[in-house]
Amino acid sequence: MIAVARNGEAPLAQIVRDFGISESCLHPWLKHADIGDVAQPGASRQDSALRVAKKRIRQLEQEAEVMRRAVAYLSRDVNPK
């Protein structure tokens, strides 16, 4: 169905009638297929940038946790309880 719509073999109205779906149902499928196939380079760049940002955030959170533990370990000798 997506391939038929992309190839322009038939108008969208005909495709939705043939497959028994609504046109409002077909549009999200086409959009999702475009993103998955990288037919929309802007979307894939955004997804890639988001993945990189999330990875960096995760790395920074891990580094902050290491620093918190180091401070706690080193301060135990300075301020024993």
Contacts in CASP RR format, 6 or more apart in sequence:
PFRMAT RR
TARGET T0000
AUTHOR 0000-0000-0000
METHOD contacts of the structure
MODEL  1
MIAVARNGEAPLAQIVRDFGISESCLHPWLKHADIGDVAQPGASRQDSAL
RVAKKRIRQLEQEAEVMRRAVAYLSRDVNPK
1 15 0 8 1.000
1 19 0 8 1.000
1 26 0 8 1.000
1 29 0 8 1.000
2 29 0 8 1.000
2 30 0 8 1.000
2 33 0 8 1.000
4 10 0 8 1.000
4 15 0 8 1.000
5 12 0 8 1.000
5 15 0 8 1.000
5 26 0 8 1.000
5 30 0 8 1.000
6 30 0 8 1.000
6 33 0 8 1.000
10 18 0 8 1.000
12 23 0 8 1.000
12 26 0 8 1.000
13 23 0 8 1.000
15 26 0 8 1.000
16 22 0 8 1.000
16 23 0 8 1.000
16 25 0 8 1.000
16 26 0 8 1.000
33 39 0 8 1.000
34 40 0 8 1.000
34 43 0 8 1.000
35 43 0 8 1.000
35 44 0 8 1.000
35 47 0 8 1.000
36 44 0 8 1.000
38 44 0 8 1.000
END
